[in-house]
Amino acid sequence: MRAIVIEEKGGPEVLVVREVPDPVPGPEEVLVDIATSAINRADLLQRRGMYPGPPGAHEIPGLEFAGRVAAVGERVTEHAVGDAVMGIVGGGGYAEQVTVHERQAMAVPSALGLDVAGAFCEVYITAWDALVRQGGLTTGRWALVHAGASGVGTASIQIAKAMGARIAVTASAGKHHVCEALGADAVIDYRSEDFAEAVRAATGGAGVDVVLDVIGGDYLPRNISCLRTNGRIIQVGVMSGADVPFNPAALMAKRAALIGTTLRARPIEEKIAVTRQFAAEMLPHVAAGAMTPVIDSRFALADAPAAHERMEANLNAGKIVLDVAPG
């Protein structure tokens, strides 16, 4: 099969198309002919040698997929050849085929379609796990999400609104319309506004219940100031760096929590549990047409370097899709 391989650490030019051996499904796995995948910032870090996959993960990048089942292992009971499925993987999404445990593969709702389903799972499961499962977001509560026009940001807005929660997001001024169109309750220009002051104004001084942060750096003290008592910060990324002076007394005063999390390196049992709970709670909203990925642009598999360049330049609003094969 054709796949994108990282030949060495470096810029987008190190992504090359190669013929690699076809994957073979294990007894509880399905083999999927991939129709679409998508670019995630973790892929950029992996390409630079800064985010290696977990033990046993493919060196082929790509954390999500959508396609049709091509073969099944002998103990598979939930999927059959020809089924449209989607899911997250530790790696291997930039390829024509991938294997995944049957319980990590979700049926693609007809309202979604394979042409966009490859850009769904990574950001929606990440956002839901951070905001709801770990952050405790429920109806009527407030969330603050940074990089609101990113894949995780646009997913977060849709998840919050589907649940009846309220959400403030930060984004550059040129991307505000994307967040506003999705229903964000407050959209803050991080370049010209103090987001902590803007959050206090939006919430009537009360603050937010949960912060989802992919930025890191000096955002941490300001994130704490945005919290209400017993609030939580879920740290999903550190795009601006990890080093920052931090006074834990600020957390103590609010009886707040700072939780670091990643999805990729979790044991398969936990990934299955998260996937199953997400499917039960969120896929009905997808089937009803209330949640769908915001697509920024599309690239052929062989054009993955150009797709990486677009994300690295922070030009995208929403997801960058890799079209691998017709769905």
JORA-V735643 format. One record per residue. N is the residue number from 0. RES is the residue in three letters. PSI is psi in degrees with one decimal (NA if undefined). Layout:
# JORA-V735643
n: (N	N)
res: (RES	RES)
psi: (PSI	PSI)
This chain:
# JORA-V735643
n: (0	1	2	3	4	5	6	7	8	9	10	11	12	13	14	15	16	17	18	19	20	21	22	23	24	25	26	27	28	29	30	31	32	33	34	35	36	37	38	39	40	41	42	43	44	45	46	47	48	49	50	51	52	53	54	55	56	57	58	59	60	61	62	63	64	65	66	67	68	69	70	71	72	73	74	75	76	77	78	79	80	81	82	83	84	85	86	87	88	89	90	91	92	93	94	95	96	97	98	99	100	101	102	103	104	105	106	107	108	109	110	111	112	113	114	115	116	117	118	119	120	121	122	123	124	125	126	127	128	129	130	131	132	133	134	135	136	137	138	139	140	141	142	143	144	145	146	147	148	149	150	151	152	153	154	155	156	157	158	159	160	161	162	163	164	165	166	167	168	169	170	171	172	173	174	175	176	177	178	179	180	181	182	183	184	185	186	187	188	189	190	191	192	193	194	195	196	197	198	199	200	201	202	203	204	205	206	207	208	209	210	211	212	213	214	215	216	217	218	219	220	221	222	223	224	225	226	227	228	229	230	231	232	233	234	235	236	237	238	239	240	241	242	243	244	245	246	247	248	249	250	251	252	253	254	255	256	257	258	259	260	261	262	263	264	265	266	267	268	269	270	271	272	273	274	275	276	277	278	279	280	281	282	283	284	285	286	287	288	289	290	291	292	293	294	295	296	297	298	299	300	301	302	303	304	305	306	307	308	309	310	311	312	313	314	315	316	317	318	319	320	321	322	323	324	325	326)
res: (MET	ARG	ALA	ILE	VAL	ILE	GLU	GLU	LYS	GLY	GLY	PRO	GLU	VAL	LEU	VAL	VAL	ARG	GLU	VAL	PRO	ASP	PRO	VAL	PRO	GLY	PRO	GLU	GLU	VAL	LEU	VAL	ASP	ILE	ALA	THR	SER	ALA	ILE	ASN	ARG	ALA	ASP	LEU	LEU	GLN	ARG	ARG	GLY	MET	TYR	PRO	GLY	PRO	PRO	GLY	ALA	HIS	GLU	ILE	PRO	GLY	LEU	GLU	PHE	ALA	GLY	ARG	VAL	ALA	ALA	VAL	GLY	GLU	ARG	VAL	THR	GLU	HIS	ALA	VAL	GLY	ASP	ALA	VAL	MET	GLY	ILE	VAL	GLY	GLY	GLY	GLY	TYR	ALA	GLU	GLN	VAL	THR	VAL	HIS	GLU	ARG	GLN	ALA	MET	ALA	VAL	PRO	SER	ALA	LEU	GLY	LEU	ASP	VAL	ALA	GLY	ALA	PHE	CYS	GLU	VAL	TYR	ILE	THR	ALA	TRP	ASP	ALA	LEU	VAL	ARG	GLN	GLY	GLY	LEU	THR	THR	GLY	ARG	TRP	ALA	LEU	VAL	HIS	ALA	GLY	ALA	SER	GLY	VAL	GLY	THR	ALA	SER	ILE	GLN	ILE	ALA	LYS	ALA	MET	GLY	ALA	ARG	ILE	ALA	VAL	THR	ALA	SER	ALA	GLY	LYS	HIS	HIS	VAL	CYS	GLU	ALA	LEU	GLY	ALA	ASP	ALA	VAL	ILE	ASP	TYR	ARG	SER	GLU	ASP	PHE	ALA	GLU	ALA	VAL	ARG	ALA	ALA	THR	GLY	GLY	ALA	GLY	VAL	ASP	VAL	VAL	LEU	ASP	VAL	ILE	GLY	GLY	ASP	TYR	LEU	PRO	ARG	ASN	ILE	SER	CYS	LEU	ARG	THR	ASN	GLY	ARG	ILE	ILE	GLN	VAL	GLY	VAL	MET	SER	GLY	ALA	ASP	VAL	PRO	PHE	ASN	PRO	ALA	ALA	LEU	MET	ALA	LYS	ARG	ALA	ALA	LEU	ILE	GLY	THR	THR	LEU	ARG	ALA	ARG	PRO	ILE	GLU	GLU	LYS	ILE	ALA	VAL	THR	ARG	GLN	PHE	ALA	ALA	GLU	MET	LEU	PRO	HIS	VAL	ALA	ALA	GLY	ALA	MET	THR	PRO	VAL	ILE	ASP	SER	ARG	PHE	ALA	LEU	ALA	ASP	ALA	PRO	ALA	ALA	HIS	GLU	ARG	MET	GLU	ALA	ASN	LEU	ASN	ALA	GLY	LYS	ILE	VAL	LEU	ASP	VAL	ALA	PRO	GLY)
psi: (160.4	142.1	156.1	128.3	139.4	105.5	-29.0	166.3	139.5	-155.3	-174.6	-24.7	-15.0	-5.3	117.3	150.9	130.4	154.6	124.6	163.1	143.1	137.7	152.5	124.8	141.0	-178.3	-31.7	19.2	159.5	146.5	127.6	129.7	111.6	132.0	-47.2	150.4	-167.1	163.2	135.6	155.2	-27.7	-31.6	-38.7	-41.3	-41.3	-41.2	-33.4	-1.0	17.1	-3.6	73.5	153.0	164.9	164.3	131.0	-7.5	153.7	145.5	-16.2	127.4	174.9	116.0	2.6	163.8	161.5	142.1	-160.5	141.3	125.7	-26.9	158.6	150.0	166.0	-19.1	8.1	131.7	-16.7	-18.2	153.1	160.8	132.0	-15.6	141.9	120.4	162.8	162.2	-178.2	151.4	161.5	-16.0	167.6	3.0	-21.1	61.9	168.9	-22.5	155.3	151.8	147.2	148.6	138.7	-29.8	-7.5	-12.4	123.4	144.6	137.8	118.8	143.3	-26.8	-14.8	-59.3	146.6	-22.7	-21.5	-14.9	-26.5	-12.4	15.3	-53.6	-46.3	-49.6	-35.8	-41.6	-41.1	-48.5	-45.3	-44.5	-41.9	-50.1	-45.4	-56.7	-42.3	-30.3	-16.1	19.0	130.7	178.1	131.8	-14.5	166.2	141.7	149.7	126.5	125.4	157.6	55.2	-22.0	3.2	178.1	-48.6	-38.5	-48.0	-34.4	-41.5	-42.1	-47.6	-39.6	-46.0	-44.8	-36.9	-30.3	-10.8	18.2	169.8	149.4	134.7	142.4	154.2	144.8	158.0	154.1	-36.0	-11.4	4.2	-36.9	-31.7	-46.0	-40.1	-38.9	-27.5	-10.4	14.7	137.1	-26.8	130.8	121.3	130.5	105.7	-17.3	-30.1	-8.8	151.9	108.9	-28.8	-42.8	-41.3	-37.4	-43.2	-39.0	-43.1	-32.6	10.8	29.9	-4.5	-31.2	179.7	160.0	-29.8	140.8	128.9	115.8	125.1	1.4	-50.4	-149.8	-138.7	6.8	-25.2	-52.6	-36.4	-34.0	-41.9	-40.7	-20.9	-16.9	148.1	172.3	136.1	16.9	171.0	140.7	124.5	111.5	109.7	-21.2	169.2	60.1	-28.6	5.6	163.3	-11.2	122.4	138.0	134.7	127.6	105.2	-17.3	-29.3	-37.3	-42.3	-39.6	-29.8	4.7	43.4	170.6	141.3	117.4	121.8	142.3	148.7	159.6	-36.5	-40.9	4.1	152.7	153.2	-33.4	-40.0	-38.0	-40.6	-44.7	-44.2	-44.7	-44.4	-41.9	-41.6	-46.5	-42.4	-38.6	-31.7	-31.7	-28.9	-33.8	-36.3	-45.8	-30.0	-1.8	11.7	-14.4	125.8	144.7	142.5	118.1	120.4	-48.8	168.2	141.9	146.6	158.4	-44.6	-16.6	20.1	-36.6	-41.0	-35.4	-41.3	-41.0	-40.1	-45.0	-39.5	-31.2	1.0	37.6	-16.8	145.3	103.9	-160.4	146.7	116.7	141.7	116.0	109.6	-45.9	160.1	142.7	NA)
